Protein backbone atom coordinates (compact mmCIF):
# COMPACT_ATOMS: atom_id res chain seq x y z
CA UNK A 1 0.00 0.00 0.00
CA UNK A 2 2.82 2.44 0.71
CA UNK A 3 4.27 1.98 -2.76
CA UNK A 4 0.87 2.59 -4.36
CA UNK A 5 0.52 5.92 -2.55
CA UNK A 6 4.11 6.89 -3.46
CA UNK A 7 4.97 7.36 0.20
CA UNK A 8 8.45 8.26 1.33
CA UNK A 9 10.08 5.57 3.44
CA UNK A 10 12.49 5.42 6.32
CA UNK A 11 13.69 1.90 7.05
CA UNK A 12 15.60 1.04 10.20
CA UNK A 13 18.52 -1.02 8.96
CA UNK A 14 22.15 -1.60 9.74
CA UNK A 15 21.93 -0.93 13.46
CA UNK A 16 23.05 -4.48 14.02
CA UNK A 17 23.82 -7.30 11.65
CA UNK A 18 25.32 -6.71 8.23
CA UNK A 19 25.12 -4.02 5.58
CA UNK A 20 22.94 -6.46 3.63
CA UNK A 21 19.98 -5.09 5.60
CA UNK A 22 20.73 -1.60 4.29
CA UNK A 23 21.13 -2.94 0.76
CA UNK A 24 17.70 -4.58 1.00
CA UNK A 25 16.15 -1.40 2.39
CA UNK A 26 17.54 0.62 -0.52
CA UNK A 27 17.07 -1.83 -3.39
CA UNK A 28 14.03 -3.84 -2.35
CA UNK A 29 12.06 -1.23 -0.41
CA UNK A 30 13.30 1.95 -2.11
CA UNK A 31 14.12 3.63 1.20
CA UNK A 32 14.75 7.37 1.10
CA UNK A 33 16.21 7.40 4.59
CA UNK A 34 17.93 4.74 6.65
CA UNK A 35 17.47 4.70 10.40
CA UNK A 36 20.83 4.06 12.08
CA UNK A 37 22.85 2.72 9.14
CA UNK A 38 25.84 1.85 11.31
CA UNK A 39 27.02 -0.98 9.07
CA UNK A 40 26.95 1.10 5.87
CA UNK A 41 30.65 1.84 6.44
CA UNK A 42 31.39 -1.85 5.80
CA UNK A 43 30.00 -1.77 2.24
CA UNK A 44 32.05 0.64 0.06
CA UNK A 45 29.79 0.40 -3.01
CA UNK A 46 26.63 1.00 -1.01
CA UNK A 47 28.35 3.83 0.87
CA UNK A 48 29.20 5.46 -2.45
CA UNK A 49 25.61 5.00 -3.66
CA UNK A 50 24.28 6.59 -0.46
CA UNK A 51 26.66 9.54 -0.94
CA UNK A 52 25.85 10.03 -4.63
CA UNK A 53 22.09 9.74 -4.24
CA UNK A 54 22.01 11.50 -0.85
CA UNK A 55 20.14 8.75 0.94
CA UNK A 56 19.82 10.12 4.43
CA UNK A 57 21.36 8.20 7.32
CA UNK A 58 19.47 8.99 10.52
CA UNK A 59 21.85 8.50 13.41
CA UNK A 60 20.74 8.35 17.04
CA UNK A 61 24.08 8.39 18.89
CA UNK A 62 22.78 7.46 22.34
CA UNK A 63 20.73 4.55 21.01
CA UNK A 64 23.53 3.52 18.65
CA UNK A 65 25.98 3.14 21.53
CA UNK A 66 23.40 1.47 23.74
CA UNK A 67 22.85 -1.25 21.14
CA UNK A 68 26.49 -1.30 19.96
CA UNK A 69 28.77 -0.43 22.91
CA UNK A 70 31.82 -1.55 20.88
CA UNK A 71 31.33 1.58 18.72
CA UNK A 72 31.97 3.99 21.61
CA UNK A 73 35.44 4.79 20.21
CA UNK A 74 34.73 3.83 16.62
CA UNK A 75 31.38 5.32 15.63
CA UNK A 76 30.98 5.78 11.87
CA UNK A 77 29.53 9.29 12.33
CA UNK A 78 32.95 10.90 11.79
CA UNK A 79 33.60 8.85 8.66
CA UNK A 80 30.15 9.51 7.24
CA UNK A 81 30.51 13.26 7.65
CA UNK A 82 34.00 13.32 6.15
CA UNK A 83 32.88 11.16 3.22
CA UNK A 84 29.95 13.48 2.43
CA UNK A 85 27.15 11.17 3.51
CA UNK A 86 23.85 12.91 4.21
CA UNK A 87 23.63 12.43 7.98
CA UNK A 88 21.08 13.62 10.49
CA UNK A 89 21.17 13.32 14.26
CA UNK A 90 17.90 12.24 15.84
CA UNK A 91 16.39 10.88 18.99
CA UNK A 92 15.28 7.28 18.99
CA UNK A 93 12.77 5.50 21.17
CA UNK A 94 12.18 7.97 24.02
CA UNK A 95 10.53 5.26 26.11
CA UNK A 96 13.91 3.77 26.98
CA UNK A 97 16.54 6.36 26.00
CA UNK A 98 14.80 9.44 27.46
CA UNK A 99 17.15 11.66 25.45
CA UNK A 100 16.54 15.06 23.97
CA UNK A 101 17.79 16.16 20.58
CA UNK A 102 20.40 18.28 22.39
CA UNK A 103 21.58 15.17 24.28
CA UNK A 104 21.93 13.34 20.97
CA UNK A 105 24.00 16.15 19.43
CA UNK A 106 26.29 16.25 22.46
CA UNK A 107 26.76 12.47 22.30
CA UNK A 108 27.32 12.69 18.54
CA UNK A 109 30.02 15.32 19.03
CA UNK A 110 31.65 13.13 21.69
CA UNK A 111 31.61 10.07 19.41
CA UNK A 112 32.99 12.14 16.53
CA UNK A 113 35.88 13.30 18.71
CA UNK A 114 36.57 9.80 20.07
CA UNK A 115 36.71 8.35 16.54
CA UNK A 116 39.13 11.03 15.37
CA UNK A 117 41.27 10.63 18.49
CA UNK A 118 41.17 6.83 18.32
CA UNK A 119 42.40 6.85 14.72
CA UNK A 120 44.75 9.80 15.30
CA UNK A 121 43.00 11.62 12.47
CA UNK A 122 43.79 15.17 13.54
CA UNK A 123 46.63 15.23 11.01
CA UNK A 124 44.36 13.95 8.21
CA UNK A 125 41.56 16.41 8.96
CA UNK A 126 41.89 19.96 10.19
CA UNK A 127 40.01 19.24 13.37
CA UNK A 128 39.05 16.25 15.43
CA UNK A 129 36.09 18.23 16.69
CA UNK A 130 32.71 18.56 15.07
CA UNK A 131 32.80 22.05 13.57
CA UNK A 132 29.98 24.58 13.61
CA UNK A 133 29.69 24.19 9.83
CA UNK A 134 29.35 20.42 10.14
CA UNK A 135 26.63 20.88 12.76
CA UNK A 136 24.91 23.32 10.40
CA UNK A 137 25.07 20.76 7.61
CA UNK A 138 23.59 18.06 9.87
CA UNK A 139 20.76 20.37 10.97
CA UNK A 140 20.04 21.43 7.38
CA UNK A 141 20.04 17.78 6.27
CA UNK A 142 17.21 17.18 8.72
CA UNK A 143 15.12 19.85 7.03
CA UNK A 144 16.15 18.92 3.49
CA UNK A 145 15.23 15.28 4.00
CA UNK A 146 11.97 15.90 5.87
CA UNK A 147 8.96 14.24 4.30
CA UNK A 148 7.06 17.50 3.75
CA UNK A 149 6.13 19.49 0.66
CA UNK A 150 8.73 21.56 -1.15
CA UNK A 151 7.33 24.98 -0.19
CA UNK A 152 7.09 24.14 3.51
CA UNK A 153 10.61 22.71 3.40
CA UNK A 154 11.94 25.86 1.72
CA UNK A 155 10.28 28.13 4.28
CA UNK A 156 11.63 26.11 7.20
CA UNK A 157 15.14 26.02 5.71
CA UNK A 158 15.15 29.78 5.14
CA UNK A 159 14.02 30.45 8.70
CA UNK A 160 16.49 28.09 10.32
CA UNK A 161 19.42 29.14 8.13
CA UNK A 162 19.13 32.77 9.19
CA UNK A 163 18.98 31.83 12.86
CA UNK A 164 21.85 29.36 12.65
CA UNK A 165 24.10 31.64 10.59
CA UNK A 166 23.71 34.28 13.28
CA UNK A 167 24.84 31.78 15.89
CA UNK A 168 27.76 30.47 13.84
CA UNK A 169 29.10 33.85 12.81
CA UNK A 170 29.19 35.16 16.39
VEXNUVEX-476452 format. One record per residue (C-alpha): residue number from 0; x, y, z. Coordinates in pm, whole numbers. Layout:
<nodes>
+--------+--------+--------+--------+
! koltor !      u !      v !      w !
+--------+--------+--------+--------+
!    NUM !      X !      Y !      Z !
...
+--------+--------+--------+--------+
</nodes>
This chain:
<nodes>
+--------+--------+--------+--------+
! koltor !      u !      v !      w !
+--------+--------+--------+--------+
!      0 !      0 !      0 !      0 !
!      1 !    282 !    244 !     71 !
!      2 !    427 !    198 !   -276 !
!      3 !     87 !    259 !   -436 !
!      4 !     52 !    592 !   -255 !
!      5 !    411 !    689 !   -346 !
!      6 !    497 !    736 !     20 !
!      7 !    845 !    826 !    133 !
!      8 !   1008 !    557 !    344 !
!      9 !   1249 !    542 !    632 !
!     10 !   1369 !    190 !    705 !
!     11 !   1560 !    104 !   1020 !
!     12 !   1852 !   -102 !    896 !
!     13 !   2215 !   -160 !    974 !
!     14 !   2193 !    -93 !   1346 !
!     15 !   2305 !   -448 !   1402 !
!     16 !   2382 !   -730 !   1165 !
!     17 !   2532 !   -671 !    823 !
!     18 !   2512 !   -402 !    558 !
!     19 !   2294 !   -646 !    363 !
!     20 !   1998 !   -509 !    560 !
!     21 !   2073 !   -160 !    429 !
!     22 !   2113 !   -294 !     76 !
!     23 !   1770 !   -458 !    100 !
!     24 !   1615 !   -140 !    239 !
!     25 !   1754 !     62 !    -52 !
!     26 !   1707 !   -183 !   -339 !
!     27 !   1403 !   -384 !   -235 !
!     28 !   1206 !   -123 !    -41 !
!     29 !   1330 !    195 !   -211 !
!     30 !   1412 !    363 !    120 !
!     31 !   1475 !    737 !    110 !
!     32 !   1621 !    740 !    459 !
!     33 !   1793 !    474 !    665 !
!     34 !   1747 !    470 !   1040 !
!     35 !   2083 !    406 !   1208 !
!     36 !   2285 !    272 !    914 !
!     37 !   2584 !    185 !   1131 !
!     38 !   2702 !    -98 !    907 !
!     39 !   2695 !    110 !    587 !
!     40 !   3065 !    184 !    644 !
!     41 !   3139 !   -185 !    580 !
!     42 !   3000 !   -177 !    224 !
!     43 !   3205 !     64 !      6 !
!     44 !   2979 !     40 !   -301 !
!     45 !   2663 !    100 !   -101 !
!     46 !   2835 !    383 !     87 !
!     47 !   2920 !    546 !   -245 !
!     48 !   2561 !    500 !   -366 !
!     49 !   2428 !    659 !    -46 !
!     50 !   2666 !    954 !    -94 !
!     51 !   2585 !   1003 !   -463 !
!     52 !   2209 !    974 !   -424 !
!     53 !   2201 !   1150 !    -85 !
!     54 !   2014 !    875 !     94 !
!     55 !   1982 !   1012 !    443 !
!     56 !   2136 !    820 !    732 !
!     57 !   1947 !    899 !   1052 !
!     58 !   2185 !    850 !   1341 !
!     59 !   2074 !    835 !   1704 !
!     60 !   2408 !    839 !   1889 !
!     61 !   2278 !    746 !   2234 !
!     62 !   2073 !    455 !   2101 !
!     63 !   2353 !    352 !   1865 !
!     64 !   2598 !    314 !   2153 !
!     65 !   2340 !    147 !   2374 !
!     66 !   2285 !   -125 !   2114 !
!     67 !   2649 !   -130 !   1996 !
!     68 !   2877 !    -43 !   2291 !
!     69 !   3182 !   -155 !   2088 !
!     70 !   3133 !    158 !   1872 !
!     71 !   3197 !    399 !   2161 !
!     72 !   3544 !    479 !   2021 !
!     73 !   3473 !    383 !   1662 !
!     74 !   3138 !    532 !   1563 !
!     75 !   3098 !    578 !   1187 !
!     76 !   2953 !    929 !   1233 !
!     77 !   3295 !   1090 !   1179 !
!     78 !   3360 !    885 !    866 !
!     79 !   3015 !    951 !    724 !
!     80 !   3051 !   1326 !    765 !
!     81 !   3400 !   1332 !    615 !
!     82 !   3288 !   1116 !    322 !
!     83 !   2995 !   1348 !    243 !
!     84 !   2715 !   1117 !    351 !
!     85 !   2385 !   1291 !    421 !
!     86 !   2363 !   1243 !    798 !
!     87 !   2108 !   1362 !   1049 !
!     88 !   2117 !   1332 !   1426 !
!     89 !   1790 !   1224 !   1584 !
!     90 !   1639 !   1088 !   1899 !
!     91 !   1528 !    728 !   1899 !
!     92 !   1277 !    550 !   2117 !
!     93 !   1218 !    797 !   2402 !
!     94 !   1053 !    526 !   2611 !
!     95 !   1391 !    377 !   2698 !
!     96 !   1654 !    636 !   2600 !
!     97 !   1480 !    944 !   2746 !
!     98 !   1715 !   1166 !   2545 !
!     99 !   1654 !   1506 !   2397 !
!    100 !   1779 !   1616 !   2058 !
!    101 !   2040 !   1828 !   2239 !
!    102 !   2158 !   1517 !   2428 !
!    103 !   2193 !   1334 !   2097 !
!    104 !   2400 !   1615 !   1943 !
!    105 !   2629 !   1625 !   2246 !
!    106 !   2676 !   1247 !   2230 !
!    107 !   2732 !   1269 !   1854 !
!    108 !   3002 !   1532 !   1903 !
!    109 !   3165 !   1313 !   2169 !
!    110 !   3161 !   1007 !   1941 !
!    111 !   3299 !   1214 !   1653 !
!    112 !   3588 !   1330 !   1871 !
!    113 !   3657 !    980 !   2007 !
!    114 !   3671 !    835 !   1654 !
!    115 !   3913 !   1103 !   1537 !
!    116 !   4127 !   1063 !   1849 !
!    117 !   4117 !    683 !   1832 !
!    118 !   4240 !    685 !   1472 !
!    119 !   4475 !    980 !   1530 !
!    120 !   4300 !   1162 !   1247 !
!    121 !   4379 !   1517 !   1354 !
!    122 !   4663 !   1523 !   1101 !
!    123 !   4436 !   1395 !    821 !
!    124 !   4156 !   1641 !    896 !
!    125 !   4189 !   1996 !   1019 !
!    126 !   4001 !   1924 !   1337 !
!    127 !   3905 !   1625 !   1543 !
!    128 !   3609 !   1823 !   1669 !
!    129 !   3271 !   1856 !   1507 !
!    130 !   3280 !   2205 !   1357 !
!    131 !   2998 !   2458 !   1361 !
!    132 !   2969 !   2419 !    983 !
!    133 !   2935 !   2042 !   1014 !
!    134 !   2663 !   2088 !   1276 !
!    135 !   2491 !   2332 !   1040 !
!    136 !   2507 !   2076 !    761 !
!    137 !   2359 !   1806 !    987 !
!    138 !   2076 !   2037 !   1097 !
!    139 !   2004 !   2143 !    738 !
!    140 !   2004 !   1778 !    627 !
!    141 !   1721 !   1718 !    872 !
!    142 !   1512 !   1985 !    703 !
!    143 !   1615 !   1892 !    349 !
!    144 !   1523 !   1528 !    400 !
!    145 !   1197 !   1590 !    587 !
!    146 !    896 !   1424 !    430 !
!    147 !    706 !   1750 !    375 !
!    148 !    613 !   1949 !     66 !
!    149 !    873 !   2156 !   -115 !
!    150 !    733 !   2498 !    -19 !
!    151 !    709 !   2414 !    351 !
!    152 !   1061 !   2271 !    340 !
!    153 !   1194 !   2586 !    172 !
!    154 !   1028 !   2813 !    428 !
!    155 !   1163 !   2611 !    720 !
!    156 !   1514 !   2602 !    571 !
!    157 !   1515 !   2978 !    514 !
!    158 !   1402 !   3045 !    870 !
!    159 !   1649 !   2809 !   1032 !
!    160 !   1942 !   2914 !    813 !
!    161 !   1913 !   3277 !    919 !
!    162 !   1898 !   3183 !   1286 !
!    163 !   2185 !   2936 !   1265 !
!    164 !   2410 !   3164 !   1059 !
!    165 !   2371 !   3428 !   1328 !
!    166 !   2484 !   3178 !   1589 !
!    167 !   2776 !   3047 !   1384 !
!    168 !   2910 !   3385 !   1281 !
!    169 !   2919 !   3516 !   1639 !
+--------+--------+--------+--------+
</nodes>
